[in-house]
Amino acid sequence: MAAADPAPSLTRHALIPISVVLCFALVYVWRVEIWWIAAVGLPAIALYLAAPRLGRASMARFDRDALRLLAADREGELPARYARAVWMRLFAPPAAVAARRGLVAAETGEAYRARAAYRDAIAAYPEDRAPVAARLGYAHACYQSGDDAEAIRAYREILKRDGTFPSLERRLAASLAREGVDLDDAERLADAAHEQSPDDEAKLVRALVLAARGRRGPARKLLKQARDAEELEALREEVETMLEEI
């Protein structure tokens, strides 16, 4: 099912009533000259008409800059760039703004804030018709924040409706292993992810699944193969902990 259009910005629609109230106060409270109505009202009307274009242009610039920063491994600059996207935050659809806020939080390691932002983005669309990017971001944020039950639900819904995406199958397998459920399915997903891209993360996910199944020897072998991946230290520790418990 195609994603529906998100609700428009409420800030834009507040411009007209605010300008009407201000003009009323200028004339009947402060008793200013009548030409002040035009001085206040015309810019408000012009901004109301231009708001959608300003919001779209600001969002497009933010997206371009975000891609550039991510490609250069400069994720730490994303919050400041988001803060500068004033027209986007004011006049772009709230769902789209929330999705960008989720992206910034996810890329800077704030999984709980990312989850809340993506949840806001999804809720702004009618009838569960949010775009897959927002739903996938939410699933990844659930995974990163340790809510494996919700991550499993979200990942499986995406697989059913939209098919697979990078990292989806391996993270679903890891969540299943953490929860200790559907381990046959977890092993199938982990094996498929490892065959597609046998990198260190895929090895550690496969080791986690094997450890959850009590297969200590193969799990330790994979753990040893991924020993040098410093950025995956948390996942490695999960495997080691699970191996100690079996």
Secondary structure as GFF3:
##gff-version 3
##sequence-region A 1 246
A	DSSP	alpha_helix	10	28	.	.	.	ID=ss1
A	DSSP	alpha_helix	35	71	.	.	.	ID=ss2
A	DSSP	three_ten_helix	75	77	.	.	.	ID=ss3
A	DSSP	alpha_helix	78	84	.	.	.	ID=ss4
A	DSSP	alpha_helix	86	91	.	.	.	ID=ss5
A	DSSP	alpha_helix	94	107	.	.	.	ID=ss6
A	DSSP	alpha_helix	111	123	.	.	.	ID=ss7
A	DSSP	three_ten_helix	126	128	.	.	.	ID=ss8
A	DSSP	alpha_helix	132	145	.	.	.	ID=ss9
A	DSSP	alpha_helix	148	162	.	.	.	ID=ss10
A	DSSP	alpha_helix	168	179	.	.	.	ID=ss11
A	DSSP	alpha_helix	183	196	.	.	.	ID=ss12
A	DSSP	alpha_helix	200	212	.	.	.	ID=ss13
A	DSSP	alpha_helix	216	225	.	.	.	ID=ss14
A	DSSP	three_ten_helix	230	232	.	.	.	ID=ss15
A	DSSP	alpha_helix	233	245	.	.	.	ID=ss16
###
